[in-house]
Amino acid sequence: MRLKTILLQKISASKKEDINIVARMLSMGKLHPTFAIGGGICLAIAAKIEGSVVKDQLEQMYMDEIKIGHCGGIMEVGAEFADKKIALRGTVFRTARCLMTGYTYVSV
């Protein structure tokens, strides 16, 4: 399995009302042209975990979704938790067609 890298950067004052965080994703050693959906969901989950690098970068707590600024625009992603330690689901808001619907089973 190849390691995916996500780079976070501070938001300029002019963009703060449009996005919550700026991120770039490297996959297989190359900059992703936009931002991978899987990386966006992981970023949204990390944004709700106390002590995570992502949570520390956010100036305010978001309730339902986080807006990620990336090379191709803005991705809106959300995360729901069953409790503080178990992520229940991640959601992505975009205008393209549905690519997948499914369930993931995780032993706890």
C-alpha positions as a printed Julia matrix, in Angstrom:
108×3 Matrix{Float64}:
   0.0    0.0     0.0
   1.39   3.38   -0.98
   1.3    6.22    1.5
  -0.93   9.16    0.58
   0.27  12.56    1.69
  -1.95  15.54    2.42
  -0.42  18.99    2.78
  -2.24  21.62    4.81
  -1.67  25.35    4.55
  -2.94  28.49    6.24
  -5.86  30.31    4.61
  -5.41  33.83    3.27
  -7.74  36.45    4.76
  -9.66  36.89    1.48
 -10.64  33.19    1.31
 -11.71  32.63    4.94
 -15.41  33.1     4.25
 -15.38  30.55    1.38
 -13.28  27.7     2.81
 -12.26  26.21    6.16
  -8.88  24.76    5.19
  -6.57  24.59    2.17
  -5.1   21.2     1.28
  -3.17  19.5    -1.5
  -2.94  15.75   -1.98
  -0.02  13.78   -3.3
  -0.84  10.35   -4.7
   1.82   8.04   -6.15
   4.32  10.88   -5.9
   2.27  13.33   -7.97
   0.04  16.24   -7.04
  -3.63  15.23   -7.39
  -5.29  17.55   -9.97
  -8.18  18.29   -7.58
  -8.51  16.43   -4.27
  -9.38  12.74   -3.93
 -12.77  12.05   -2.35
 -11.29   9.46    0.0
  -8.74  12.01    1.2
 -11.49  14.59    1.69
 -13.55  12.26    3.86
 -10.48  11.36    5.94
  -9.74  15.08    6.35
 -13.33  15.73    7.51
 -13.1   12.91   10.06
  -9.72  14.16   11.32
 -11.2   17.65   11.67
 -13.52  16.36   14.39
 -10.89  14.44   16.38
  -9.43  16.33   19.36
  -5.66  16.72   19.13
  -5.4   15.96   15.39
  -3.26  18.21   13.19
  -6.32  19.05   11.07
  -8.44  20.05   14.08
  -5.59  22.23   15.37
  -5.42  24.06   11.99
  -9.12  24.93   11.98
  -9.91  28.2    13.74
 -13.49  27.23   14.56
 -15.39  24.01   14.99
 -17.67  23.18   12.11
 -20.95  21.37   12.68
 -21.84  19.39    9.56
 -19.34  19.96    6.79
 -15.9   21.33    6.05
 -15.01  23.23    2.88
 -11.59  22.2     1.55
  -9.88  24.59   -0.84
  -7.8   22.64   -3.4
  -6.2   23.05   -6.85
  -9.5   22.53   -8.67
 -11.81  24.57   -6.44
 -13.74  23.77   -3.25
 -14.87  20.37   -1.97
 -17.54  20.18    0.74
 -17.22  17.07    2.92
 -18.79  15.98    6.17
 -18.39  13.29    8.8
 -20.77  11.76   11.32
 -19.69   9.87   14.41
 -21.5    7.13   16.36
 -19.53   8.31   19.39
 -16.2   10.11   19.93
 -14.15   7.16   18.67
 -16.22   5.59   15.88
 -16.78   7.38   12.56
 -20.2    6.4    11.24
 -20.09   7.9     7.75
 -18.47  10.46    5.5
 -20.31  12.52    2.91
 -19.19  14.49   -0.12
 -21.19  17.27   -1.73
 -20.63  17.77   -5.44
 -22.62  18.09   -8.63
 -21.27  15.05  -10.52
 -23.11  11.75  -10.89
 -23.14   9.15   -8.11
 -20.05   6.94   -8.39
 -20.72   4.54   -5.54
 -23.22   3.6    -2.88
 -22.23   1.05   -0.29
 -21.38   0.0     3.24
 -18.12  -0.67    5.05
 -18.01  -3.22    7.83
 -15.36  -2.72   10.49
 -14.79  -5.02   13.45
 -14.47  -3.05   16.68
